Amino acid sequence: ADMDMREGFLRVVERLAGRAASVALASHDPWLVREALLRLRAAGTPCEIELLHGLPKRRLLALAREFSVPARVYIPFGIAWRPYALGKAADNPRLLWWVVRDSVVGLLLSLRRLPGRI
């Protein structure tokens, strides 16, 4: 059955609220993170926000301050960034440009490191 992704996320949060030692919320949807923080806080469950480097985070960091929860930034290393960006390219076409740019820069840097190159 098709379920709304927000609804599914919040169902997981509800299952963890009051039961988990701590919950890390990994989303860039400010509305969804706020709802999750409210539910976790109401249940007394410690939590934090996890963000993917390269995606907008200003509003989410403001939420972290508002709720006094830690915010961590995940930085994919090397080619690990590409699957994340490609998966989000339909939502944010700029990401496709960033993937191409980063790939070209990575290729040029690797060529500079080849033996016999300066």
C-alpha positions in Angstrom: 0.0 0.0 0.0 1.2 3.5 -0.8 1.8 5.5 2.3 2.6 9.2 2.6 6.3 9.4 3.5 5.7 12.0 6.1 3.1 9.8 7.7 5.4 6.8 7.6 8.2 8.9 9.2 5.9 10.0 12.0 4.7 6.5 12.6 8.3 5.4 13.2 8.8 8.4 15.5 5.6 7.4 17.5 6.9 3.8 17.9 10.2 5.1 19.2 8.9 7.9 21.4 9.2 6.9 25.1 10.8 3.6 24.2 14.2 4.4 22.6 17.2 5.6 24.6 17.7 8.3 21.9 16.4 9.1 18.4 18.4 10.8 15.6 16.0 12.6 13.1 17.5 12.5 9.6 15.4 14.8 7.4 15.6 18.1 5.7 11.8 18.7 6.0 11.4 21.5 8.6 7.7 20.7 9.2 8.4 17.0 9.7 11.3 17.6 12.0 9.3 20.0 14.1 6.4 17.4 14.4 8.9 14.7 15.3 10.6 16.8 17.9 7.3 17.7 19.5 6.3 14.1 19.8 9.7 12.9 21.1 9.9 15.7 23.6 6.3 15.0 24.8 7.4 11.4 25.5 10.7 12.5 27.2 12.8 10.9 24.5 16.3 12.5 23.9 16.8 13.3 20.3 19.0 15.1 17.8 18.8 16.2 14.2 21.1 14.8 11.5 21.6 16.8 8.3 23.3 15.9 5.0 26.0 18.4 4.0 25.2 20.3 0.9 21.4 20.5 1.5 19.7 23.5 3.0 20.1 23.5 6.8 19.4 27.1 8.1 15.8 26.4 9.1 16.7 23.0 10.7 19.5 24.5 12.7 17.1 27.1 14.0 14.8 24.2 15.1 17.7 22.6 16.8 18.3 25.8 18.7 14.6 26.3 19.5 14.3 22.7 20.9 17.8 22.7 22.4 18.8 19.5 20.6 22.2 18.7 19.0 22.5 18.9 15.2 25.0 16.8 13.4 26.0 17.2 9.8 26.8 14.1 7.8 29.5 14.6 5.2 29.7 11.8 2.6 33.3 11.2 1.6 34.5 10.7 -2.0 32.0 9.1 -4.3 29.5 8.4 -1.4 28.0 11.9 -2.1 26.8 11.0 -5.7 24.0 8.5 -4.8 22.5 11.0 -2.3 22.7 13.9 -4.8 21.3 11.9 -7.7 18.4 10.6 -5.6 17.5 14.2 -4.8 18.2 15.7 -8.3 14.5 15.6 -9.3 13.6 17.7 -6.3 16.5 20.1 -6.7 18.1 20.3 -10.1 21.1 22.3 -8.7 22.3 19.0 -7.0 22.9 17.5 -10.4 25.2 20.4 -11.3 27.0 19.9 -8.0 27.5 16.2 -8.7 28.9 17.0 -12.2 31.1 19.8 -10.8 32.5 17.7 -7.9 33.1 14.7 -10.2 35.1 16.8 -12.7 37.1 18.4 -9.9 37.8 14.9 -8.4 38.9 13.6 -11.8 41.2 16.6 -12.3 42.7 16.2 -8.9 43.3 12.5 -9.4 45.0 13.2 -12.8 47.3 15.6 -11.0 48.4 12.8 -8.7 49.4 10.4 -11.5 53.0 9.4 -11.6 55.1 11.7 -13.8 52.7 14.6 -13.3 53.5 17.8 -11.4 
